Amino acid sequence: MAYMTGYPILGITSNILQLLIVENDDTEFHVLSYYEEPHSAIKDGNLVDANELIDKIKKVYEKTNFFLNTTINDALLVFPDVQATIKGNDLGILLNTEGTEITLTHIRELLRETAKKAQAVNQQLLNIYPISFTVNDVSDIENPQGLIGNSISLKSVSVSVPEGLFMNVLHTIEQSGINVLDIFPAFYCNVTEVASGLNLKTGGNVIDVGYDYTAISIYENGIPKKIRILRQGMKGLADILAKKYQISHDNAYDLLKTSVYLDEKTAEELVVYRLELPTGVLDITEQDLAQTLSAYLEELIVEIRDVLEHFGKQSQFPIIFIGELLKIPGGKEVISSFFDKKEIYFYTSDVVGLREFNVTQLIGCAKLLPIREKLLKQNYETAKTEDIRLEDKNSKKKVQQQEKQKDEKEKKFWDKITTYFFD
């Protein structure tokens, strides 16, 4: 029999499903396991294949449970950045004029009232993230519980996302038998990890070049302020290769990840890929690949610069690139050539065992969890559970109980979706 505790962080990007289990102590966290599965269930910001996503979710949890010899069925979800909207909120409530001890009940009331006002048009409120509290005239309080006051206010950031994607993803996860404990937007997690890892607390422009899209988010004093999504990413690079060389998209993406060198100024006439075509053998050189992709990269970077200029004075913060683009040799050189007068950083989470994976958002989530867990007095760690073995004579009964609980949760799901975390 085995026991374990850890934060189960489930990340969904437009092409990868990730499950990271980390264990926190007072000074750092330790990776217990990490598994990922490629998927094509989300396209253009919409869930197009729920069955595939269910299958992938079950697969990463089965692998994790087998490796750790335990049973995990919870998730702290990192939600994709597709068309996210950020809104700053400042709301207060009056307490007893003689002074009242502030409790979790007051915090939850503030969250509920903020939720009513934070809803974006035609979007679903994803969650609310407290920044600081003010009790009477004392501001910048991280956790007001236990203080005495006659008024309390909350400064927070709310994030909304497309309603259809939100409901479908949440419903699909629950259909997989996984219970979502809390939700964090990917850009917020990225900002948290980048600000912490580079010690750039004042502000920064975080540019995440992903598969389907590029997310540009600005933070100031550790708080996300704005986000923009560009419908260009690594998929566009692969599409160019697929069209030019008449190969499948999957083969083009493999070529992109394994053989491409992006900087045409230093690329060589070295054969890096050989294609067997009906007309004969085609040798592709490093120089040819770099020239083919340079126009697309230039267009993407021009759009990024336009967005940053539109952000105004905040665009003067350092620029930090993260994501898949950094894994391609020559990518950093190409990016730097367009921002020669800017302070540029290229960031990858430096966690032992995870350096080769794109897990910045998951690590950022792990750093956000203890603060939020303490404030809301919730237990986000995986419940200490006994491994259920087939030979256990009570296993059948346990499975039946789990199925019954799952059915009950399914019935309640659509009723609770609009007040998911605040009751």
Beta strands, then each sheet from edge to edge (+ up, - down):
strand 1: 7-12
strand 2: 16-24
strand 3: 29-38
strand 4: 42-43
strand 5: 46-47
strand 6: 74-79
strand 7: 85-94
strand 8: 100-101
strand 9: 123-135
strand 10: 138-141
strand 11: 148-149
strand 12: 151-162
strand 13: 179-185
strand 14: 203-209
strand 15: 214-220
strand 16: 223-230
strand 17: 271-277
strand 18: 280-285
strand 19: 319-323
strand 20: 344-346
sheet 1: 3+ 2- 1+ 6+ 13+
sheet 2: 4+ 5-
sheet 3: 7+ 12- 9+ 10-
sheet 4: 8+ 11-
sheet 5: 16+ 15- 14+ 19+ 20+
sheet 6: 17+ 18-
end
